[in-house]
Amino acid sequence: MKKKYYLSALTLLIVGGVIAGCRNRSDNTDSSTKTSVSTTSMSDSTDKNQSESGETSETSKSSSSSSVSTSEMTTESPEEQAKQVLDQLAASFPADNLPTFILTANTKKYISAATTPITEKTNFRILYYAEDQPINVNSSELNSLKPIASFEKVSFNSADEAKNAIGKLEDYSGQEVDLGFGLTGYQQGAAGSSYLTWPEGNWNLTIKASNIEGENPVSLGKEVVNYLEENTLPAPNTDGTIRLEVGENGEYQTNSVVWQEQTIVYKIHHFNAIQAVKMAVSAN
């Protein structure tokens, strides 16, 4: 996290198109865990002094209109269609820096998104999709499809409540590992898994690997460190935590990047570990 590397939405989306991943354990389009979406109207002005109860839950259908336009897409280009989607979302939530990097290059895919119902604390939550054909934002077609990523903004009554919600762990013990650029990781093993943890600024990063699958967290840890040497994450105030897993299980909740800004907590999830980090960098 040394030098700022500003990413334009258009540049990133030109290479955007498909989920990157080295070892899919399950098909990302598995219909057994489809997520239902909502076209409920979203607002970016939820009272920050709301009750702490009411966690974000999976979505359900709604016939209500959305603040995000569902106008028909007019282009067949995945890059241009993705730009339309991200522009619509940015216009709907102008007070926040939304991610502009959702996928990476490989096979071309169309990006779509759905906003979900507001809870007592959640200002907004966006689910992202990658499909073989263009689908309008908040289309009912997304109800039967599976998200590949999400971005959420949650408000708390105080900075202390927000800090506690981060759940930052700072157990820097175990075997020392040189991650490069002067950073030291700490590797531990437990119950068939191994964990690599290290601090970077106000961030704590943890990578989980399966010993049963013969995985090692060090390779991914070095990849993340190398990427962050040239690219800057959002600066948390005061805590941020990144939790990644080696390999993939197809679930977008698997990898998370969560950070605090005063009484606000932002959450990014992605089914692919390194893409979760890149998505967070693009929200900086």
Steps between C-alpha positions, in 0.01 A plus 500: 500500500778738407404688186157608387393335180188666372282276293247643260177314461527495120860372495424226747181402326677463166683211657194405702305205389525180689571356836867423551588192693752225492315213661121501502372241742143553383327663207426868571164466329386214723127549532487335841604821675332765287446834667171684462527871435280799557403815317411675822576872491841577650606814683851618593373716784410241764515650849840421650344488845295193426471198726790257487264207454402366159782330307490492122326188377463337162256678275145430397296606202326835495283670244599844627687738273875547547701820522741331258376535146386182327497656153579265214866451413571623149835338423618145445854574616575352846737789576249772410214320672707462816581871494128577475430282803772659714397850388141430606613380841737795550219743417274333754758511781699819427627546858710181488788370293362181350731229368576521130698176471272200533660239273820443309575404141453158346174410326262791445211528745223755549479675838169563673399601851213507745440716804352329805256606774626739767514367855513707820874558453571443133509810280529291186617164373584416138528151357703457181453237229697377199291341225523395135238756395420857609243534779357829624581623850241370748338282237283219633718266292767536768275332756608155381868582445801481729702813600876506462563800728336757727558848644327622815489816713391468863445781752553480877413726791864568587855448375555247779207290380633513147848401619359202691309389192824464304609204712868571446728219619864572579650168603849531354652176622623182336763425238642818347477528120676761285230648274731749332524879516598479866177330609490196725209256510420257780384151406304268729311174453172384651241229429602413145566861402794737507484876544734778394454836674681833474441874553521776240431844640159493669413181313519144624519232230430130552513222242352157562619188317381140515763250608275220374509651150876551525464879490757746631404859590847644440478518120173698511640713783799603289273572203286731715806675647650549155173645367461737794855626455377677186131550585333669797210373706253745656646649819290367789419720795597326710479128416491283191513125452547275199415130517577286198500132414727307267298327228132563431166355600285717273342701784538878482506532881823297526747791478445830679652845522348709781602845621383779729451867424390664824148364564479327161615149407551400137497133400617336179454130424619306196518130418864543388765609751724726293197652324359598841818700566496661155133589541580675830790691345268628226268645769782717635 
